[in-house]
Amino acid sequence: MSFILTDTRLFAAGADLTGASNKIEISTEAESKDTTNYASGGWKEFIGGLGSSDWKAGGQWEAGDPSLIDDATWARLGTVDVVTAVPAGGGAVGNVAYLTSALTSSYTLLGDVGDVAPWQAQMMGSWPTVRGLVAHPPGTARTSTGTGTGQQLGAVAAGQRLYATLHVLSVAGTSTPTITARVESDDNAGFASPTTRLTFAAATAAGGQILRTDGTAITDDWWRLAWAITGAGPSFLFAAALGIK
């Protein structure tokens, strides 16, 4: 089965770069280390070495606001930040998502006279690239404390981690509107007795965060995002994704 990329979403820190992007490439690999020996039966043998991931993106150049590509990328160039890509489905809850913490290592901009001004950026993963699911859609404004839709993402085996990204895209309100998001798990879809597994730092402005568990096994297989919102007349747009690796 093949599909056409028409609605891929790209989030970097607190910026939604979807409207200025027309290319996203994610490459992951593990080094192959030769362990061939006299007992190999005449065949080479390999084990996996260090892993790495490489994200490349490009599109139409825009500037003049912290949410636009030029402002956002200059602010992140040479630093490590959180990125999430959703290849299809528009960012709805349950859509496949890829997430990582990455160094923005290069940024190329502008081109020939008469062309639509282009940009290209490369981001090198500092954490693994994780395949997971969207836990909160970017287009749903939240004005009060609540919980998201549970997803049966699966249990976390010993040595694995639950990874979570949060992209706060916009903040409105007075008296310092604040959102504190957390990841909860349970062994049932109704979340009868949820356990908090990760808690993001309280956010009062656009920005991104990524967290992961400590590698301890977790038998719960249902997961969701929850949040507490304070302030006068608050309204937050944010995107979140969860994955296990």
C-alpha positions as CSV (number, residue, x, y, z in Angstrom):
1,M,0.0,0.0,0.0
2,S,1.2,3.5,-0.9
3,F,0.0,6.9,0.1
4,I,0.6,10.5,-0.9
5,L,2.0,13.0,1.6
6,T,-0.5,15.8,1.7
7,D,-1.1,16.6,5.4
8,T,2.2,15.9,7.2
9,R,2.5,17.9,10.5
10,L,5.9,19.1,11.8
11,F,6.3,20.6,15.3
12,A,9.7,22.0,16.6
13,A,9.8,23.3,20.1
14,G,6.8,25.8,20.3
15,A,6.4,26.2,16.5
16,D,4.0,24.5,14.2
17,L,6.0,24.5,10.9
18,T,3.3,22.7,8.9
19,G,2.3,25.7,6.9
20,A,5.8,26.4,5.8
21,S,7.0,22.8,5.2
22,N,6.9,20.7,2.1
23,K,9.6,18.1,2.9
24,I,10.3,15.9,5.9
25,E,12.8,13.0,5.9
26,I,13.6,10.9,8.9
27,S,16.5,8.4,8.7
28,T,17.5,6.1,11.5
29,E,20.3,3.5,11.6
30,A,22.4,1.3,13.9
31,E,26.0,0.7,13.3
32,S,26.9,-2.9,12.2
33,K,29.8,-4.2,14.1
34,D,31.6,-7.3,12.7
35,T,31.8,-10.2,15.2
36,T,32.8,-12.9,12.7
37,N,34.8,-15.7,14.3
38,Y,36.0,-19.2,13.6
39,A,32.7,-20.7,14.7
40,S,30.6,-18.6,12.3
41,G,30.5,-21.4,9.7
42,G,32.0,-19.3,7.0
43,W,29.5,-16.4,7.3
44,K,30.0,-13.0,8.6
45,E,28.3,-12.1,11.8
46,F,27.3,-8.7,13.1
47,I,25.8,-7.1,16.1
48,G,24.2,-3.6,16.4
49,G,26.4,-0.8,17.6
50,L,25.5,2.8,18.3
51,G,22.2,4.1,16.8
52,S,21.7,7.5,15.2
53,S,18.9,9.5,13.6
54,D,18.9,12.3,11.1
55,W,15.9,14.6,10.3
56,K,15.8,16.8,7.3
57,A,13.0,19.3,6.5
58,G,12.4,22.1,4.0
59,G,9.8,24.4,2.7
60,Q,8.9,28.1,2.2
61,W,10.8,30.7,4.1
62,E,8.9,33.0,6.5
63,A,10.0,35.4,9.2
64,G,8.8,38.0,11.6
65,D,7.2,36.0,14.4
66,P,8.6,33.4,16.9
67,S,6.3,30.8,15.4
68,L,7.7,31.2,11.9
69,I,10.5,29.1,10.5
70,D,13.3,31.7,10.3
71,D,12.7,33.0,13.8
72,A,12.2,29.5,15.3
73,T,15.3,28.0,13.6
74,W,17.7,30.8,14.4
75,A,16.7,30.5,18.0
76,R,17.4,26.7,18.0
77,L,20.5,26.6,15.7
78,G,23.2,24.8,17.6
79,T,20.9,23.7,20.4
80,V,19.0,20.5,21.3
81,D,15.2,20.7,21.2
82,V,12.2,18.5,20.7
83,V,10.6,17.7,17.3
84,T,7.6,15.7,16.4
85,A,6.4,14.7,12.9
86,V,3.0,13.2,12.0
87,P,3.0,11.9,8.4
88,A,-0.7,11.5,7.9
89,G,-4.0,12.3,9.4
90,G,-3.6,15.9,10.2
91,G,-2.4,15.4,13.8
92,A,-5.6,13.7,15.2
93,V,-5.3,11.6,18.3
94,G,-4.1,8.1,17.5
95,N,-2.3,9.1,14.3
96,V,1.2,7.7,13.9
97,A,3.9,10.1,15.2
98,Y,7.7,10.2,15.2
99,L,9.4,12.1,18.0
100,T,12.9,12.8,19.2
101,S,15.2,15.3,20.9
102,A,17.5,16.7,18.2
103,L,20.4,19.1,17.6
104,T,19.5,21.7,14.9
105,S,22.9,21.3,13.1
106,S,22.4,23.3,9.9
107,Y,20.0,25.8,8.3
108,T,20.0,27.0,4.7
109,L,17.8,29.8,3.5
110,L,16.9,31.9,0.4
111,G,17.6,31.2,-3.2
112,D,17.4,32.7,-6.8
113,V,15.5,35.8,-7.7
114,G,12.0,35.2,-8.7
115,D,11.7,31.9,-6.7
116,V,9.6,31.2,-3.7
117,A,12.1,31.7,-0.9
118,P,13.2,28.2,0.3
119,W,14.6,26.9,3.5
120,Q,16.2,23.6,4.6
121,A,17.3,22.4,8.0
122,Q,19.0,19.3,9.4
123,M,18.4,18.0,12.9
124,M,20.6,15.2,14.4
125,G,19.0,13.1,17.1
126,S,20.4,13.3,20.6
127,W,17.8,10.7,21.7
128,P,16.4,7.8,19.7
129,T,13.7,8.6,17.1
130,V,10.6,6.9,18.5
131,R,7.6,5.7,16.6
132,G,4.4,6.4,18.6
133,L,1.0,8.0,18.5
134,V,-0.5,11.5,18.8
135,A,-1.8,12.0,22.3
136,H,-3.3,15.5,21.9
137,P,-4.3,17.3,18.6
138,P,-2.8,20.7,17.8
139,G,-6.0,22.3,16.8
140,T,-8.1,21.8,20.0
141,A,-7.9,24.8,22.4
142,R,-7.9,23.9,26.1
143,T,-9.2,26.4,28.7
144,S,-9.5,24.3,31.8
145,T,-8.0,21.2,33.5
146,G,-8.8,17.9,31.8
147,T,-7.6,14.6,30.4
148,G,-7.1,13.4,26.8
149,T,-8.2,10.3,25.0
150,G,-6.6,7.0,26.2
151,Q,-4.5,5.0,23.8
152,Q,-3.6,1.3,24.1
153,L,0.1,2.0,23.3
154,G,1.3,-1.2,25.0
155,A,3.3,-2.1,28.1
156,V,6.9,-1.0,28.6
157,A,9.3,-3.9,28.9
158,A,12.4,-3.8,31.2
159,G,15.0,-1.7,29.4
160,Q,12.5,0.2,27.3
161,R,11.2,3.7,28.0
162,L,8.0,5.6,27.5
163,Y,8.9,8.8,25.6
164,A,6.6,11.9,25.5
165,T,6.7,15.2,23.7
166,L,4.8,18.4,24.4
167,H,4.6,21.4,22.1
168,V,2.9,24.4,23.5
169,L,2.0,26.4,20.4
170,S,0.1,29.4,21.8
171,V,-0.9,30.9,25.1
172,A,-3.7,33.4,25.9
173,G,-5.2,34.8,29.0
174,T,-4.2,37.0,32.0
175,S,-2.7,36.5,35.5
176,T,0.0,34.2,34.1
177,P,-1.9,31.4,32.4
178,T,-0.1,28.1,33.1
179,I,-0.4,24.6,31.9
180,T,1.2,21.6,33.6
181,A,0.8,18.4,31.5
182,R,1.5,14.9,32.6
183,V,1.4,11.4,31.2
184,E,-0.8,8.8,32.9
185,S,-1.1,5.0,32.5
186,D,-3.6,2.4,33.6
187,D,-4.4,-1.3,32.8
188,N,-7.9,-0.4,31.5
189,A,-9.4,1.9,28.9
190,G,-11.5,3.6,31.6
191,F,-8.5,4.7,33.7
192,A,-10.1,3.7,36.9
193,S,-6.9,4.1,38.9
194,P,-4.4,6.1,36.7
195,T,-0.7,6.4,37.7
196,T,1.3,9.5,36.7
197,R,4.4,8.4,34.9
198,L,5.9,11.7,33.7
199,T,5.2,15.4,34.5
200,F,6.2,18.2,32.2
201,A,7.5,21.5,33.7
202,A,4.8,24.1,34.0
203,A,4.6,26.2,30.8
204,T,3.5,29.9,30.5
205,A,4.7,30.5,27.0
206,A,5.2,28.7,23.7
207,G,7.9,26.0,23.8
208,G,8.6,22.3,23.7
209,Q,9.6,19.6,26.1
210,I,10.5,15.9,25.9
211,L,10.6,13.4,28.7
212,R,11.2,9.6,29.1
213,T,10.8,7.1,31.9
214,D,13.8,5.5,33.6
215,G,13.8,2.0,31.9
216,T,11.8,0.2,34.6
217,A,9.1,-2.2,33.3
218,I,5.5,-0.8,33.3
219,T,2.8,-3.4,32.9
220,D,0.0,-0.8,32.2
221,D,-0.8,-0.7,28.5
222,W,-3.2,2.2,28.3
223,W,-1.8,5.8,28.2
224,R,-3.1,9.3,28.0
225,L,-2.1,12.9,28.5
226,A,-3.7,15.0,31.3
227,W,-3.2,18.6,32.1
228,A,-3.9,21.3,34.8
229,I,-4.6,24.8,33.7
230,T,-4.6,27.9,35.8
231,G,-4.9,31.7,35.3
232,A,-7.7,34.1,34.3
233,G,-9.3,33.4,30.9
234,P,-6.6,30.9,29.9
235,S,-6.5,29.2,26.5
236,F,-3.7,26.8,25.2
237,L,-3.1,25.2,21.9
238,F,-0.7,22.3,22.2
239,A,0.3,19.0,20.6
240,A,1.6,15.9,22.3
241,A,2.8,12.5,21.3
242,L,3.8,9.3,23.1
243,G,5.9,6.3,22.1
244,I,7.8,3.3,23.5
245,K,11.3,2.3,22.6
